[in-house]
């Protein structure tokens, strides 16, 4: 039985980045931050259901901006909007 060959030492991250860039590997880092990505938006509210809707980027930005201005979670903002619509049905915006 012959001895196993020694395992090669791992390369430094700087060396790996240079090799990857030279060989044309794309970075896993996001190219630019997403417009609606926010830090510190964790609220403990008891809401445990999720809703997934499609909207334009403009509407999504407005939604997050309104929630941030009011300092409420998105679920609370949705509840406020639904309550307002119930109070004023058909009231055009």
Secondary structure per residue as TSV (DSSP state, phi and psi in degrees):
chain	resnum	aa	ss	phi	psi
A	1	X	-	360.0	131.4
A	2	X	-	-95.5	151.3
A	3	X	-	-68.9	150.1
A	4	X	-	-70.5	144.6
A	5	X	-	-69.7	150.8
A	6	X	-	-65.9	141.6
A	7	X	-	-71.8	139.4
A	8	X	-	-72.8	150.7
A	9	X	-	-76.3	143.7
A	10	X	-	-66.3	148.5
A	11	X	-	-80.2	153.9
A	12	X	-	-67.8	151.7
A	13	X	H	-61.3	-32.4
A	14	X	H	-64.6	-40.7
A	15	X	H	-65.4	-42.6
A	16	X	H	-61.5	-42.4
A	17	X	H	-62.6	-41.5
A	18	X	H	-64.6	-42.7
A	19	X	H	-65.4	-44.6
A	20	X	H	-62.7	-43.1
A	21	X	H	-66.0	-40.7
A	22	X	H	-65.4	-33.2
A	23	X	T	-90.4	1.0
A	24	X	T	80.9	21.6
A	25	X	-	-75.7	133.5
A	26	X	-	-74.0	150.5
A	27	X	-	-74.8	148.8
A	28	X	S	-87.3	-7.4
A	29	X	S	-72.1	142.8
A	30	X	-	-63.0	140.1
A	31	X	S	-63.3	-40.7
A	32	X	S	-151.2	152.5
A	33	X	-	-65.1	142.9
A	34	X	-	-68.9	141.0
A	35	X	T	-62.4	-29.5
A	36	X	T	-98.7	3.8
A	37	X	-	-74.4	126.3
A	38	X	-	-127.3	149.7
A	39	X	S	-99.6	148.6
A	40	X	S	69.2	36.2
A	41	X	-	-103.7	43.5
A	42	X	-	-100.2	123.1
A	43	X	-	-127.6	141.7
A	44	X	-	-102.6	100.5
A	45	X	-	-120.6	-11.1
A	46	X	S	89.6	-8.9
A	47	X	-	-73.8	128.6
A	48	X	-	-133.6	14.4
A	49	X	-	-108.7	145.7
A	50	X	-	-112.9	147.0
A	51	X	-	-127.5	138.5
A	52	X	-	-123.1	115.8
A	53	X	-	-127.7	156.2
A	54	X	-	-99.6	139.8
A	55	X	-	-153.3	166.2
A	56	X	-	-75.3	160.8
A	57	X	H	-62.8	-32.3
A	58	X	H	-62.5	-45.0
A	59	X	H	-67.3	-40.6
A	60	X	H	-62.9	-44.6
A	61	X	H	-60.2	-43.0
A	62	X	H	-63.2	-40.9
A	63	X	H	-60.1	-50.3
A	64	X	H	-64.5	-39.4
A	65	X	H	-62.1	-45.1
A	66	X	H	-64.2	-41.1
A	67	X	H	-65.1	-41.4
A	68	X	H	-64.9	-42.9
A	69	X	H	-61.9	-38.2
A	70	X	H	-87.5	-9.5
A	71	X	T	55.7	48.9
A	72	X	-	-128.4	155.1
A	73	X	-	-68.9	161.7
A	74	X	H	-59.1	-36.7
A	75	X	H	-62.9	-39.9
A	76	X	H	-66.6	-41.2
A	77	X	H	-62.1	-40.2
A	78	X	H	-62.2	-43.8
A	79	X	H	-61.1	-42.0
A	80	X	H	-63.8	-41.8
A	81	X	H	-65.3	-41.7
A	82	X	H	-65.1	-40.2
A	83	X	H	-62.6	-42.2
A	84	X	H	-63.9	-39.8
A	85	X	H	-66.8	-34.6
A	86	X	H	-68.2	-39.6
A	87	X	H	-69.5	-34.1
A	88	X	T	-128.4	66.3
A	89	X	T	-64.2	136.9
A	90	X	T	74.7	3.1
A	91	X	-	-74.5	101.0
A	92	X	-	-60.8	146.3
A	93	X	-	-108.1	360.0
